Amino acid sequence: MPDEISEEENITNSLGNTSSYGSLQRNIKMYEKATWNAYEDEEWICVRKEVLKFLNGLGKLFIEMHHNTGIANWIKNRKFGITNLWMVRYKEGDYQSWHTHPQSSLSAVLFLEVPEGINPKTFPDGILHLLSNGNYDEQTLEINKSYFVKPEPGLLIIFPSSIGHLAYPFKGPGRRTVISFNYDDDKIMNNASLDKKTGKYLLSGPNDTVYELTEYLDDK
């Protein structure tokens, strides 16, 4: 991973209006195809395939955990694959305002560096806040509770991309460094919509046929 991120490499400068205030962000190259201004070095190239395999395995584990709750059997058929990965570095006063990741299904954050100033005595400084609308949604996998997550080096958090989340600023020396990444879902399942009259998830299949999601999965 890059030791430093320059302003020229900072992707927020090219994205324009983002939820990021003051932090430095840089794409990390996950695949052979070119990614704009994405970082890679010889060490990263050597381990990239294994990292990708591991991260995709986490998406599978996330699905298994939801399926094991017994809420919806069809969830076990969903397949998530990682789409992009980037590093974010925060200094004192930097933060992420409330946002979601609308082009993804699951998102994740891995904490690498956490300043000593982020601790229970300084709550909510530097805290990751996941804000739920209070409902569980088996399509988006949105949870029905809000959570405050205290950063710890090595802690990994996976959550539905539709959940609004933010990172509070912190005071004092040091830097808060994270790796963030997104997963995409099977496009057909991702396009399923809830029929409020029946409570079933429906999707458009071949020849303009409307399937109930579980029927489609049984036919595959």
Wavefront OBJ file of the C-alpha trace (Angstrom):
o trace
v 0.000 0.000 0.000
v 1.228 3.558 -0.651
v 3.047 5.216 2.255
v 1.848 8.631 1.166
v -0.923 9.998 -1.067
v -0.233 13.260 -2.867
v -2.846 15.820 -3.883
v -2.242 14.831 -7.514
v -3.122 11.213 -6.657
v -6.099 12.127 -4.473
v -9.189 10.799 -6.284
v -11.532 13.211 -4.474
v -10.020 16.031 -6.536
v -11.290 14.415 -9.742
v -14.631 13.231 -8.353
v -15.650 16.739 -7.366
v -18.612 16.814 -4.958
v -18.047 13.924 -2.543
v -18.782 13.171 1.110
v -15.069 13.451 1.902
v -13.748 16.468 3.800
v -9.981 16.802 3.962
v -9.026 13.128 3.648
v -6.732 11.722 0.955
v -7.974 8.786 -1.134
v -6.369 6.633 -3.810
v -7.613 3.706 -5.874
v -5.770 0.406 -5.474
v -5.520 -1.667 -8.651
v -7.449 -4.931 -8.136
v -7.528 -6.307 -11.676
v -5.274 -6.347 -14.711
v -7.441 -3.874 -16.589
v -6.457 -0.264 -16.090
v -8.033 1.729 -13.291
v -7.576 5.487 -13.394
v -4.603 6.578 -11.278
v -4.667 3.240 -9.414
v -1.748 2.264 -7.215
v 0.260 -0.932 -7.573
v 3.812 -2.049 -6.852
v 5.714 -5.333 -7.159
v 4.745 -6.477 -3.664
v 1.053 -5.798 -4.316
v 1.145 -7.545 -7.694
v 2.523 -10.687 -6.010
v -0.294 -10.933 -3.458
v -3.209 -9.375 -5.363
v -4.812 -12.639 -6.523
v -4.731 -14.118 -3.021
v -6.162 -10.929 -1.534
v -8.951 -10.932 -4.109
v -9.749 -14.570 -3.320
v -9.851 -13.799 0.400
v -12.079 -10.735 0.004
v -14.530 -12.574 -2.251
v -14.651 -15.305 0.381
v -15.742 -12.714 2.930
v -18.697 -11.805 0.714
v -19.705 -15.467 0.632
v -19.373 -15.700 4.415
v -21.594 -12.643 4.842
v -24.322 -14.357 2.804
v -24.007 -17.592 4.773
v -24.448 -15.706 8.033
v -27.703 -14.154 6.797
v -28.947 -17.452 5.384
v -28.299 -19.208 8.677
v -30.714 -16.854 10.418
v -33.512 -18.626 8.517
v -35.059 -15.369 7.311
v -34.935 -16.118 3.568
v -33.635 -19.337 2.016
v -33.038 -17.758 -1.388
v -30.276 -15.546 0.038
v -27.805 -18.445 -0.109
v -27.908 -18.282 -3.929
v -26.604 -14.742 -4.106
v -23.041 -14.263 -5.309
v -20.991 -11.187 -4.531
v -17.732 -10.187 -6.172
v -15.424 -7.341 -5.227
v -15.450 -4.478 -7.737
v -13.128 -1.788 -6.412
v -10.779 -1.025 -3.547
v -9.258 2.207 -2.292
v -7.219 3.619 0.584
v -8.342 6.577 2.712
v -6.078 8.562 5.037
v -7.472 10.983 7.622
v -5.613 13.549 9.704
v -6.969 15.651 12.548
v -10.272 17.274 11.555
v -10.873 15.140 8.431
v -14.158 13.263 8.139
v -16.700 11.587 5.874
v -20.219 13.004 5.940
v -23.327 10.816 5.622
v -23.363 8.841 2.370
v -24.226 5.505 0.766
v -22.645 3.511 -2.082
v -25.552 3.362 -4.582
v -23.678 1.483 -7.329
v -22.802 -1.467 -5.058
v -24.498 -4.153 -2.981
v -22.077 -4.597 -0.086
v -19.347 -2.313 1.217
v -16.534 -2.869 3.684
v -13.846 -1.059 5.629
v -10.609 -2.437 7.078
v -8.892 -0.279 9.711
v -5.098 -0.171 9.348
v -3.995 2.743 11.527
v -5.916 4.276 14.449
v -4.619 7.280 16.457
v -4.488 6.998 20.238
v -6.844 9.984 20.386
v -9.700 7.754 19.200
v -10.834 6.075 22.399
v -13.940 5.765 24.624
v -13.068 9.001 26.448
v -13.235 11.023 23.211
v -16.458 9.491 21.783
v -17.582 10.009 19.044
v -14.238 11.213 17.665
v -13.112 9.012 14.757
v -16.063 6.638 15.138
v -17.698 4.890 12.156
v -21.473 5.321 12.426
v -23.854 2.994 10.522
v -27.373 4.451 10.460
v -30.264 2.071 9.770
v -33.853 3.055 8.979
v -35.015 0.501 11.554
v -36.165 -2.168 9.096
v -34.569 -5.426 7.980
v -34.614 -5.827 4.186
v -33.817 -9.263 2.798
v -33.129 -7.836 -0.659
v -30.577 -5.189 0.331
v -29.616 -7.158 3.492
v -30.042 -3.908 5.385
v -29.975 -4.439 9.126
v -32.575 -3.048 11.512
v -30.210 -1.403 13.977
v -27.763 1.482 13.955
v -24.225 0.913 15.189
v -21.271 2.926 16.432
v -18.040 1.154 15.455
v -14.868 2.035 17.347
v -11.897 1.649 14.990
v -9.246 -0.913 15.920
v -6.244 -1.899 13.765
v -7.174 -5.066 11.866
v -10.937 -4.690 12.424
v -12.993 -5.419 9.288
v -16.624 -4.314 8.918
v -18.927 -5.469 6.072
v -22.331 -3.838 5.627
v -25.023 -3.301 2.960
v -24.094 -0.428 0.642
v -27.575 1.067 1.028
v -26.953 1.860 4.707
v -26.051 5.476 5.324
v -22.768 5.826 7.156
v -20.280 8.475 8.219
v -16.895 8.828 9.905
v -16.533 11.483 12.603
v -13.444 13.717 12.797
v -10.863 13.220 15.531
v -8.522 15.568 17.403
v -4.809 15.227 17.998
v -1.776 13.724 16.228
v -1.633 10.570 14.146
v -3.607 9.364 11.167
v -6.613 7.129 10.657
v -5.943 4.864 7.667
v -8.496 2.501 6.179
v -8.942 0.287 3.147
v -12.470 0.463 1.724
v -13.987 -1.792 -0.916
v -17.289 -2.618 -2.604
v -19.011 -5.792 -3.773
v -21.483 -6.163 -6.621
v -24.340 -8.674 -6.745
v -25.723 -10.934 -9.439
v -27.406 -8.345 -11.681
v -30.663 -10.280 -12.013
v -31.087 -10.671 -8.266
v -30.033 -7.101 -7.669
v -32.853 -5.880 -9.937
v -35.564 -7.752 -8.059
v -38.186 -5.489 -6.505
v -40.645 -5.975 -3.669
v -44.317 -6.374 -4.594
v -46.029 -4.683 -1.643
v -49.331 -6.479 -2.327
v -47.899 -9.992 -2.076
v -44.746 -9.319 -0.072
v -42.746 -11.246 -2.700
v -39.710 -10.154 -4.681
v -40.348 -10.069 -8.437
v -38.017 -9.704 -11.398
v -38.274 -9.544 -15.171
v -36.897 -12.599 -16.934
v -36.539 -13.751 -20.555
v -39.421 -12.977 -22.947
v -40.762 -10.336 -20.548
v -41.792 -13.056 -18.097
v -42.184 -11.885 -14.504
v -40.720 -14.323 -12.001
v -40.994 -14.552 -8.288
v -37.366 -14.515 -7.204
v -37.505 -17.931 -5.523
v -39.117 -19.444 -8.653
v -36.326 -18.064 -10.811
v -33.691 -19.553 -8.540
v -35.424 -22.945 -8.551
v -35.373 -22.930 -12.378
v -31.633 -22.197 -12.596
l 1 2 3 4 5 6 7 8 9 10 11 12 13 14 15 16 17 18 19 20 21 22 23 24 25 26 27 28 29 30 31 32 33 34 35 36 37 38 39 40 41 42 43 44 45 46 47 48 49 50 51 52 53 54 55 56 57 58 59 60 61 62 63 64 65 66 67 68 69 70 71 72 73 74 75 76 77 78 79 80 81 82 83 84 85 86 87 88 89 90 91 92 93 94 95 96 97 98 99 100 101 102 103 104 105 106 107 108 109 110 111 112 113 114 115 116 117 118 119 120 121 122 123 124 125 126 127 128 129 130 131 132 133 134 135 136 137 138 139 140 141 142 143 144 145 146 147 148 149 150 151 152 153 154 155 156 157 158 159 160 161 162 163 164 165 166 167 168 169 170 171 172 173 174 175 176 177 178 179 180 181 182 183 184 185 186 187 188 189 190 191 192 193 194 195 196 197 198 199 200 201 202 203 204 205 206 207 208 209 210 211 212 213 214 215 216 217 218 219 220
